């Protein structure tokens, strides 16, 4: 009986719905008739009746639009005048046969009436439909019907998802049956667009429910046949529509208002209703909205865009990946427009709020959401760029040993960090790419960095959120593309320091538990004239016995010198070690005079252990925030990040060879006859003796031809950059990873940034240094001696400036971010004297006596910087 009852109730609902629709239709028809023919009463006072005095005649299209408006506001309706009654009833009668009139496309009264009436039932849009409504509105110069339709469709997730569907591709045989259905659907749409209200009004709710998300079979079919980077929306049609509509200010406002209504509902759908997994076409909505070229205009920044970003940031991983794949096919200009849209929102929010340690930028929903959206565009930029997903370095055969203190840590309840290895972004895993796979992105990586955000980011707090990984706290370190090298370096610094403190704490706990006195530092005591022997032997022992000790803070002591290592002694230690190791006489590295770069010596007599130790030194320099004067080609840093060298890397590693091979590839004649080269190449060893190597088996018998020259070039590069130095590089990389294996280094930095971390910047801006220098002991910016000091320093040549930096800071390179980040202090060191200036390189402090003249200042300063070596010598 329950079923019978519910069935009856449904019938009643349908009947009442039917009655309402019929009544509405009847009223609209009367308004239309009143506007086109009038009531017949010549003295009619109704301003919306064609019979009234002074009524402005309107065409059929405008009358159809107006009729619906009058119906909505329940406007006055005239009774037909006796003289007109026959005509009116004839009109009303004929309208009941509007279905037959539908087939006739002539714009007679009934047809216009139906088109106009149809707008109320336009639940989704096609390009044709938009133009049709636009034309009707244009004739009367009244765009309110179109504005209402846009407002209705663009504020409804359901409507927008169904809109601007593209016609199905005709290439695959298996889609033929589906095409038939879709063509029928298109015909239906055309009818719906042109036909009378009657057909639409009298559609049962059941038939229209196929428009509901996830219910129509077309949605499922679309999904089945779409490629991973395809969507069912016709993007070109969307662009054409926007181009025509956005030039009209009133229509533009409709898009803005609709987006404000749409976004919270979409956010709710994605957060609670799992809507994307039920209907992947839901993604169309984001594609359509992102095509709006006005998104970054000021009026969107306050409410509409932040809300839309929040909704978009709730997309599941698979949907984000699909968007990234789709957008990777976009042009550079389109990618740049999307980047600028999100960047503008972030900058606007940062500038209009006062973020500090109490009011964190991490807690601003709009900035966080826009950053998450920017990540999708970032990966689209990587995917659309010049990709090389092959040529990956193999992982180390044996894992780098964990600290033997693991059991103690577990005993004390301290979790081992990063047990699962280095962090990888989930979107990278979903897309199957890494940033390092991209040789050249669509737009430069620098365009994704937001400087205002970097300025207000409290990196200590952000790093904490990064390590703790809580749901409710966002860390910008999870989106390293938006951070500049200085900010990322600070994050790395915190990571290194916390690890050092952790190792120190473990050591103290060890001594308490076991009663033995352990050293909380990585202490190296070395003789200045035996620095390599002393340091490398000690490091080798540590690497073998307990590699975790390498994660302790470095503390260097030169035998017979008073220097206490607060950072400055370590700086000099690294500098001296690097000078020794890279001395060509030792033979571990070869030096190219033309490029001024070092490369691994394939025929070195040194054992692998020596290369491992150099890797350790490089890792220790990063770990202890010291800059090294090493000169490697970029391919070394790419290899450290897991990418093998290829032909393109020869451009900076070996430009002469690169040019020769490039000419070989571009040669238009017969390579075999004119060049007479084979797959056997010749190298020279340490003593200048030629060594032959076959790139293929029996290479000396295989000529290089126009057909196989690409393979020859690829194998030549593979040999030069990978195979010939495989043993040396693997040992070097192993040493490097001993120190950095638990660090977020790979996650945060690109190869070019790693080089910056290790080597600092060669670009020395002494004006920036002057701006940021602080003064102590009675000096200030306006002191006579300070003004003379800067005049003197700016007059120095390049080499003298480097010597000054070496003297004051312990290195002749600028740190990440340039000399402005150095924080140098010039302190007064007594009145006029013959003593030389001195420095505390640990703290970048220059102790400057108040010399009586500029000439004396110059002479004393030059002497000090030219003859400075050692600690506690002055």
Buried (B, 14 or more C-beta within 10 A) or exposed (E): EEEEEEEEEEEEEEEEBEEEBBEBBEBBBBBBBBBBBBBBBEEBEBEBBBBBEEBEEBEBBBBBBBBBBBBEEEBEBBEBBEEBEEEBEEBBEEBEEBBEBBEEEEBEBBBBBBBBBBBBBBBBBBBBBBBBBBEBBBBBEBBBBBBBBBBBBBBBBBBBBBBBBBEBEEEEEEBEEBBEEBEEBBEEBBBBBBBBBBBBBBEEEEEEEEBEBBEBEBBBBBEEBBEEBBBBBBBEBBBBBBEBBBEBEEBBBBBBBBBBBBBEBBBBBBEEEEBBEBBBBBBBBBBBBBBBBBBBBEEBBBBBBBBBBBBBBBBBEBBBBBBBBBBBEBEEEBBBBBBBBBBBBBBBBBEEBEBEEEEBBBEBBBBBBBBBBBBBBBBBBBBBBEBBEEBEBEEEEEEBEBBEBEEBBEEEEBEEEEEEEEBEBEBBEBBEBBBBBBBEBBBEBEBBBBEBBBEBBBBEBBBBBBBEEEEEBBBBBBBBBBBBBBBBBBBBBBBBBBBBEBBBEBBEBBBEEEEEEBEBBBBBEBEBEEBBEBBBEBBBEBBEEEBBBBBBBBBBBBEEBEBEBEBBBBBBBBBBBBEBBBEEEBEBBBBBEEBEBBBBBBBBEBEBBBBBBBBBBBBBBBBBBBBBBBBBBBBBBBBBBBBBBBBBBBBBBBBEBBEEBBEBEEEEEEBBEEBEBBBBBEBEEEEEEEEEBBBBEEBEEBBBBBEBBEBBBBBBBBBBBBBBBBBBBBBBBBBBBBBBBBBBBBBBBBBEBBBBBBBBBEEBEBEBBBEEBBBEEEBEEEBEBBEBBBEBBEEBEEEBBBBBBBBBBBBBBBBBBBBBBBBBBBBBBEEEEEBBBBBBBBBBBBBBBBBEEBEBBBBBBBEBBEEBEEBEEE
